[in-house]
Every structure is written in structure tokens, then in C-alpha cells.
Amino acid sequence: MSDALQVRDLRKVFSGSGGDFVAVEGISFDLPSGGSLALVGESGSGKTTTARMIAGLEQPTAGSVLVHGVNRPRLPWPRRQRRVLARQVQMVFQDPNSSLDPAQTVAASLDEVLRIHFDRDAAWRADRIRDLLAHVGLQERHVSVHPRRLSGGERQRVAIARALAVEPTVLVLDEAVSALDVSVQAHVLNLLTDLREELGLTYLFVSHDLAVVRQIADECVVMCDGHVEETGPIEAILEDPRSDYTRQLLAAIPRPGWTPTARVASKPGPAAPLTTSES
């Protein structure tokens, strides 16, 4: 199996009035096509900065990111390359409001992406919007709704649909479920698992929560202070961590009664009514 991502010696230094701050130092890993790898660490570990460099939202100070064997050019990307490169890797953020315009309906938000990336007519785009919503467990009644009338889980589903609209091969999910209630988290994680199987997606999943990571990831990279602390299969790291830091992360899991490997009994179906108050 070929690698969707090859990350080599990534380094990021931020410069400011107080001097230089090394946020990421020497991060390397491979992510096979169709695989799911978790970047795990506490706040300030460098995991989100690493994810942003991989997604093309941040320029590395040094190192390289290869997507399907092709080295990504330095930012800013030339206009002729921007659409192609952006379609390879898409990012889903912790706060879906960061990618949703409150003035746009769900349909308008998705249509905006489709108009930019595909030279197709309005009828094709309307059909595609319905397909995208169905993929993420939303219904046609959500088309004309504004984000403020959606629950947190519904907004995150729309953000996932928006990322999928350009048909990426890699999704970078930055704390994509951490702001949701535990029950809603489980449904969104089930959704992501199903989408990975159905669409052949590759996931880079960023999280501070090893219990959540266990459900979604095959491999794990534990980060601390911008460095790699340890790597390996997710089950090996959870059952026999080599690092004291990883053991501390495991000890901090706040939900010992929750079995993270268990799926919710049913597949994520239609989302809850628009009047729900899920967060």
C-alpha cells in the first residue's frame, strides 16, 4: 500500500518580539493510503501546528510534506496549483463555526465550495449537495437552515460535508469532536469510521484524548513540547506505553466507564430535530 502522507523532519519556528519559539522540531512519520493516524498530546505539544503544516495552512520552517509521493511547494501556492493541492488534503476544525458563514444556509455554504472547484451547472451542484448531506447523516430539510439553528453535532456534520465536497483523499481532523457531548462524539466518530470505509479516506486525527483516539486511529504519534515522544500501533501504545508522558495522558482520561472501542448500536442516521440543544 502506498503512502498518502510522508512527513519528514518538519520544523516550525515562530519569531516574535521576545525571540524565537520552536513549536515543532523534527517530526517524521508515514501514513498509508486508507489509514488513520492520531497525533496526540496536551495543549501546546505542537500537534495542531503540525496538522496545519500538513494541510497547507502553515509554512514549515524546515522539512517536507509529500502527498501521494509529491512534495508540496512552499506557500503561497501559485493560483494554478492552489485548487489541485487544496483538493488533496482538507481540514476539519474543532469549532465548525470557523468554516461556516453564519449568513449562509447549509446549501449556500456547500454550493460555494462546489462552484469554486467544479465547472458544473446548478442542477448538478444541487444533486451533489443532497448526496453530501446524506453521507453525513443530514436530511434535505437541513438545506435551507442557517448554522445558528443547528446543534453542535449538526454543525460539525456540515463542516465534514464541506470538506468532503472537493473529494479529498486525506482529511485532517483537528480536535473535531472534542467540543461535543460524549454521546454526540460517539455518533460523529461512527460517522467518520463509516466514511473512511465507504470513500477510502485517509485520516490524520489530532486529539488530546486517547480514549477518543482509540476508536478512530490505527497508529499513534504522541507529541510533547514539539517533539515525538513515542509512536506505534494505537493498541500497543494504550496497553503498554513506553513513555511516562504517555502514561500521564492515559491517567488523565476523564471517562473511565466509557468503552471507546464500542460503537453506538446503530449507524448514525438522520440528525436530531433542529430544536435540539446538543453541544
Secondary structure, 3 states (H helix, E strand, C coil): CCEEEEEEEEEEEEEECCEEEEEEEEEEEEEECCCEEEEECCCCCCHHHHHHHHHCCCCCCEEEEEECCEECCCCCCCHHHHHHHHHHEEEECCCHHHCCCCCCCHHHHHHHHHHHHCCCCHHHHHHHHHHHHHHCCCCHHHCCCCHHHCCHHHHHHHHHHHHHCCCCCEEEEECCCCCCCHHHHHHHHHHHHHHHHHHCCEEEEEECCHHHHHHHCCEEEEEECCEEEEEEEHHHHHHCCCCHHHHHHHHCCCCCCCCCCCCCCCCCCCCCCCCCCCC
